[in-house]
Amino acid sequence: MEDKAVLLREIAAEARACADWTGRPRLSARVAAAMEAVPRERFVPPGEMSLAYINAPLPIGHGQTISQPFIVAIMTELLDLTAESSVLEIGTGSGYQAAVLAEIARDIYSIEVIPELAAQAHENLQRCGYERVHLRVGDGHAGWAEHAPYDAIIVTAAAPVIPTALVDQLKAGGRMVIPIGLPGAGQMLTVVEKSASGEIRTKGVLPVAFVPMVHAPAPSGRPTIH
């Protein structure tokens, strides 16, 4: 598909342009392959399908967006995933980022605060055969403790501070990628590393703009979807 090939070239060019920020001048082979493998058109609303392979975020309803493909790629890259990684995702959205993660890692546990989006993501992921993505409706601030600790955690909405529960659920030696900051006040994509001794180190790697991370209107702990 020519549109996808153009997008992949744009992502590679943007990675080079942002290398001074991210320290990653190119995507690893596994992340590049994941970006190529996932059919993004299956994760956007029907009215947006013609725009599926532009390098920009797109609305998916309920005030949420499917992230810009470059941001999906660089956040995935910064997690340093392996085929054995267990990953917690906060903010399932339409399921696109989870699908990219599932092309690389062993198990993906994803939490979405909006039930309607979670149901749509489940349908999208099932239709594309991503059986190793497990979904739950709930408050992402609390994480998903029963499957912790995680090798990697990715947060696809901006928080003013790093949620303590997510730090607690990160495995020693693991990495979290999360946008920190308030909407309109400057946000920084941040890498959080937990050492073997439990020490936490953070590093801002790229200015970004994400929708805010919100608390669930009802208590978390709802049943899993898949």
Secondary structure, DSSP 8 states (H G I E B T S, - for coil): -HHHHHHHHHHHHHHHHTHHHHS-SS--HHHHHHHHHS-GGGGS-GGGGGGTTSSS-EEEETTEEE--HHHHHHHHHHHT--TT-EEEEE--TTSHHHHHHHTTSSEEEEEES-HHHHHHHHHHHHHTT-TTEEEEES-GGG--GGG--EEEEEE-SBBSS--HHHHHHEEEEEEEEEEEE-TTS-EEEEEEEE-TT--EEEEEEEEE---B----SS-S---B--
